[in-house]
């Protein structure tokens, strides 16, 4: 072989190696970009889950506080009714049943055909 063919072979080998190295580096760069995008999605999902958990926790605490307040108010109202005769219903139970009975019976003329 002549020195020119050696140079040509070495140049071709250097070009092939350079192309392969560039291809590999480009692949690494693209994978790094994909990894960064995926990491952003994962972080956004974790933040959303944390926000949802905090909102749920706050809601449950508020609900429990309101339930306790309602129970306390109902207890106070019950005791006030028991202890104060002014709150007692003057109509006996049978009178209330007779009063509410016409409302419970449906009017046959108003029923659909």
C-alpha positions as CSV (number, residue, x, y, z in Angstrom):
1,X,0.0,0.0,0.0
2,X,1.1,3.5,-0.7
3,X,1.2,6.2,1.9
4,X,-1.7,8.0,0.2
5,X,-3.9,4.9,0.7
6,X,-2.9,4.7,4.3
7,X,-3.9,8.3,4.8
8,X,-7.1,7.7,3.0
9,X,-7.9,4.7,5.2
10,X,-7.0,6.5,8.4
11,X,-9.1,9.5,7.3
12,X,-12.0,7.2,6.6
13,X,-11.6,5.4,9.9
14,X,-11.4,8.8,11.8
15,X,-14.6,9.9,10.0
16,X,-16.5,6.7,10.9
17,X,-15.3,6.9,14.5
18,X,-16.2,10.6,14.7
19,X,-19.6,9.9,13.2
20,X,-20.3,7.1,15.7
21,X,-19.1,9.2,18.6
22,X,-21.3,12.1,17.5
23,X,-24.2,9.8,17.1
24,X,-23.6,8.4,20.6
25,X,-23.3,11.9,22.2
26,X,-26.4,13.1,20.4
27,X,-28.3,10.0,21.8
28,X,-27.1,10.9,25.3
29,X,-28.2,14.5,24.9
30,X,-31.7,13.4,23.7
31,X,-32.0,10.9,26.5
32,X,-31.0,13.7,29.0
33,X,-33.7,15.9,27.5
34,X,-36.3,13.1,27.8
35,X,-35.2,12.4,31.4
36,X,-35.6,16.1,32.3
37,X,-39.1,16.3,30.8
38,X,-40.1,13.1,32.5
39,X,-38.6,14.4,35.8
40,X,-40.7,17.6,35.4
41,X,-43.9,15.5,35.0
42,X,-43.1,13.4,38.0
43,X,-42.4,16.4,40.1
44,X,-45.6,18.1,38.9
45,X,-47.6,14.9,39.8
46,X,-46.0,14.7,43.2
47,X,-46.8,18.4,43.9
48,X,-50.4,17.8,42.8
49,X,-50.7,14.8,45.1
50,X,-49.3,16.7,48.0
51,X,-51.7,19.6,47.4
52,X,-54.6,17.2,47.2
53,X,-53.5,15.5,50.4
54,X,-53.3,18.8,52.2
55,X,-56.7,19.9,50.9
56,X,-58.2,16.6,51.9
57,X,-56.7,16.9,55.4
58,X,-57.9,20.4,55.8
59,X,-61.4,19.4,54.7
60,X,-61.5,16.5,57.1
61,X,-60.4,18.8,60.0
62,X,-63.0,21.4,59.0
63,X,-65.7,18.7,58.7
64,X,-64.9,17.3,62.1
65,X,-64.9,20.8,63.7
66,X,-68.3,21.5,62.2
67,X,-69.7,18.1,63.2
68,X,-68.5,18.8,66.8
69,X,-70.0,22.3,66.8
70,X,-73.3,20.9,65.4
71,X,-73.5,18.2,68.0
72,X,-72.8,20.7,70.8
73,X,-75.5,23.0,69.5
74,X,-78.0,20.2,69.2
75,X,-77.2,19.0,72.7
76,X,-77.7,22.6,74.1
77,X,-80.9,22.9,72.2
78,X,-82.2,19.6,73.4
79,X,-81.4,20.5,77.0
80,X,-83.0,23.9,76.6
81,X,-86.2,22.3,75.3
82,X,-86.2,19.8,78.2
83,X,-85.6,22.4,80.9
84,X,-87.9,25.2,79.5
85,X,-91.6,24.4,79.3
86,X,-92.1,27.4,77.0
87,X,-90.5,25.4,74.2
88,X,-92.9,22.4,74.8
89,X,-95.4,21.7,72.0
90,X,-99.0,22.5,73.1
91,X,-100.5,20.0,70.6
92,X,-100.5,16.4,71.8
93,X,-98.9,13.8,69.6
94,X,-102.2,12.4,68.4
95,X,-103.2,15.9,67.3
96,X,-100.0,16.3,65.2
97,X,-100.6,12.9,63.6
98,X,-104.1,13.9,62.6
99,X,-102.9,17.2,61.3
100,X,-100.2,15.6,59.2
101,X,-102.3,12.6,58.0
102,X,-104.0,14.4,55.0
103,X,-100.6,15.4,53.7
104,X,-99.4,11.8,53.8
105,X,-102.3,10.5,51.8
106,X,-102.0,11.1,48.1
107,X,-104.9,12.7,46.3
108,X,-106.1,10.1,43.7
109,X,-107.2,12.9,41.3
110,X,-103.7,14.2,41.1
111,X,-102.0,10.8,40.2
112,X,-100.8,10.5,36.6
113,X,-102.6,8.3,34.2
